Structure formats: C-alpha cells, structure tokens
C-alpha cells in the first residue's frame, strides 16, 4: 500500500496526489496512474464541521 501518512491531495481533473511518493491516483477508482497494480484503499467518509472523516472498513 503506497500511503504512508501523507495528506493525499486533489489536483486537476479528479487526480489525487500523494506528496510523499509523488504517485497519482484516479479519484473515482483509486487506481494508481503512475505505478500499475497499486491503488488507494476505499473508505466511507462524511463531513463534520468542515472536516472529512474516514471510517474504518467493516471487513
């Protein structure tokens, strides 16, 4: 898993960027566009007081 605690950022056209690895991800699928076979994990989220809250997976 590529994410190591860096803040994943939304950049142009629905692309997400990891500032620690400089990998890019498709925001719709989570697939890594710079490293084939890698992807972000899916999490349910909500917004509370202007902050994005991610929930642990039930799996």
Buried (B, 14 or more C-beta within 10 A) or exposed (E): EBBEEBEBEEEEEEBBBBEEBEBBBBBEEBBBEBEEEBBBEEEEEEEEEEEEEEEEEEE
